[in-house]
Amino acid sequence: MIRLKYYIQLSRPVNCAIAFLSVFIGGFITGTVHTMRPLLMAALSGTLITAGANAINDVFDVEIDRRNKPHRPLPSGRLSGKQASLFAASAMVLGVLLAVFINTAALFVASVSAVLLYYYSRLLKRTAIWGNLTVALVTGTAFLYGGLAVGRWERPLIVAVFAFLFHWAREIVKDMEDMKGDRESGIRTLPIQRGVRVSLVWITVILGCLILFTWVPAWTGIFSRPYVWVVVPGVNGFIVVLLLSLWKNPSRRNLARWAVLMKVDMLIGLLAVYLGS
């Protein structure tokens, strides 16, 4: 029972919950959900792939985490690399196999996402741009995955763009937080190659584009008024405060705090889309 707790920590349950909700809402907002079975299968599939990706990421990052996050199950010795690798492979394979019973498009998305997430942890994470783009792309695709499960992709594609931009910015924030350990491990992320100030410029531009894009569904009537009531203060207002704080105080402690708060704000964004659909 104690070891189960460590496997749950390895999977990062908050990330898994966000993945489940993202896929589910991606299908729900299409307004064409006649039966819940394919959508729930897609949500569970996405959750399993996310859990496996988080676990394999910890396997490849164990030496870095000894410096940055020594409390995690692998660097603390609570789980072995072999145990974590087996868990990761099992979760990812089960996630892809579930997609077999949804449709061909869903199987394609699940398979490509699983492969990309593996290569992110193995190779792409150590690059300045491609690693962040990979995570942002796969995260945004979760909404599209839900839409494809019920045969519609138009509305989910809009939300996928929201998620892509938000996660891209958050990945840079996390890279800034982890600069010390990444530099010691030879990882060449954007903050290490170009510095904190340039990284803050990137974050500002990306999130500025997101604020502008959040108005598109409101102006075009794709989402109703409750979407605006939630997204303006809950997402756009949050982004303004976030940027002001990071420019004023880009310390590791402040970066870590905002990385967590950004994860929480994802739920606010999901709520806005849900209420406006």
Summary of the structure (lengths in Angstrom):
residues: 277
radius of gyration: 18.4
end to end distance: 40.7
largest distance: 52.8
contacts: 989
relative contact order: 0.12
helix: 82%
strand: 0%
